[in-house]
Amino acid sequence: MEELLELRQLLEQNKIHEALVLVDELEEMSLSDKINKIDSYGVILLIHLIKQKAEKRSTRSWDVSIENTVREINKINKRRKSGGVYLNPSELMDILQQGYQVALKRAALEAFEGRYEAQELAAMVDREDILSEGLKLIQQ
């Protein structure tokens, strides 16, 4: 909110260049927030996909969680006015790749009632298949 007040003051003082610099900073902050949220939802998506593949089954709860995370990622990623997206498929894949290890560790706590370490669980699933499936779900 402080930034908006500063922006107003700069515009009232006709300091256009300084106002534009501040607008750029605000845009960067907004995008960073969106990326962080997409990353968090991406990890949740991957956790459930890893559990599904490792246990070779699914539950209604996992299915609903996958649906919800995909919906939230798409909602956050959608540009309201222009109708486009903030992150393209390549950038979304980068986020999923970065979150995979975190998701694997968390999935290891849940899959098979926590009997396996993350490395053991990793040997039971195909990382690239899970990442591809996650991106495909997001793009549907």
C-alpha positions, 0 to 999 in steps of 0.5 A: 500500500505504501508503494501506491501512495508513493506512486500517487505522489510521484505522479502528482509531482509529475515525476514520470520516470520515477513513477515508471520505475516504481510501476516496474518494481510493483509488477515484479513484486506481483509476478514474484508473488504469483510464482511463489503461489504457483510453486506451492500449488505445484508441489502439492500437485506433484505430491499426489501424482508421485503417490498415485504412481508409487502406490499404483492407485488413487483416492478420491481425496488425491483426485480432488486435491489434484483438481483443486491445485490445477484450478488454482494454478490456472487461476493464478497464472491467468492475466485478467485483462489481456486474457493471456498467462503470466508463465508459459509452459516452459516456465511452468515446467521449470517451477515443477522441476524445481519443486520436485525434490520437495514434493518427493520428500513430502510424498515419502512421508505419506505414501505407503504410510511413510515406510520409504525414504525419498530416495527409495520412493524416487526409484519407484516412479519416473520423474519425467513422467510425473513432471510431464503429467503435471504440466499436461494437467495444468494445460488442459 
